[in-house]
């Protein structure tokens, strides 16, 4: 390695569907980006199936998969750019993925009262974390400090914590909302005074690899409704009916209904109207492009959000870097103490809102 090698920080977002990583330079510029499919998918496409697999004796296999993929990424990033020196690795992800990463018992995540082993921030190194998977650590494999970000609850994880950091939500005098769309939709509403967080099951509709996915799917059903190919119930007219397409439309209807109902519950719980939310940040699979007319037109987001919906890319990776450069232990405690989880299943209005939100 060259003596004048530039320092860099590796941020990793361990998602249920994909694992994404960015190498950030000293001034926060993106030097390298990589995304790979999470190979744990062979045990199931969603968090619930992974938890069941871990509980049923496959935890070591699941952990070996993620450690192997993470190790490959670290090796590629560390050896692919000899002019760079990775000084730190910051990891975030949902609570289940981070439990598997660390070899924690996942049984408590799969049944009420949904109790994680630990949500605390943890510190380790690549040799300690990934070396535990490798029988012999190769000489070329670097030993780098690793920080795993803290989570908020069993279903609102370190990825949401990172999003709060990325968007400065705990420092804002205004009330803002962050909606991170993926296999689950995690939503945060609040300001520096208080924050409400929740998680809604969006199912497979916002995963990559579907016929209609993410913003493309929402735009699609919005256009189909405009063209009167589907009615307000989401049913395709006889002239255009095609069973696979109809099934995908139904998936999107259920997903957007879950998000709509979750947003409504948080607004009610916070005691404000949609028009009182200063900014609505959309991240995750929607994060690089969002069609406001489509999101509002199909009923996923309320009309009161119009004009303030902003696509923000991957806030998890941005939050990892910002955490490393700017966030103190006191800031971390503040974010965690400000955040209160709203369990949608316990809200008396959620099911009714869910059903009423299915139509387009």
Number of C-alpha atoms within 10 A of each C-alpha: 10 9 8 9 13 14 15 24 24 27 27 28 26 26 23 24 22 18 20 21 25 24 24 21 19 13 9 14 11 15 16 14 13 13 13 13 14 18 18 20 16 9 17 16 18 18 24 13 14 25 26 18 18 24 16 11 10 15 22 14 15 23 23 20 18 23 22 16 18 20 21 13 20 23 14 13 22 21 17 11 14 12 15 22 21 23 14 20 25 22 25 29 28 26 29 25 25 26 23 23 23 15 16 17 17 25 17 15 23 19 10 7 9 14 16 20 15 16 19 12 14 13 12 14 16 21 19 13 19 24 18 13 18 14 7 8 14 10 7 9 18 17 19 18 17 21 20 22 24 26 25 23 23 22 24 24 23 30 31 30 28 28 30 24 25 21 19 15 24 25 15 13 12 16 21 23 27 25 26 27 25 24 24 25 23 27 25 29 24 25 21 17 14 17 24 19 26 25 26 24 19 23 18 21 27 27 22 16 10 12 12 21 21 23 19 17 21 28 21 16 24 21 16 15 20 12 10 12 17 22 16 12 12 20 17 20 12 9 7 11 13 11 10 9 14 16 12 19 23 17 20 26 25 21 26 28 26 28 26 24 26 28 23 20 21 23 19 13 13 15 9 12 13 17 13 14 18 16 18 23 22 24 25 24 20 22 20 14 16 21 16 19 16 20 21 19 20 24 22 23 24 17 15 13 18 16 12 14 19 18 19 23 18 22 27 31 28 23 28 31 28 19 20 15 13 10 14 11 9 8 15 17 11 15 20 16 12 16 22 16 17 18 15 18 10 9 12 10 14 19 16 10 17 20 13 13 21 23 18 21
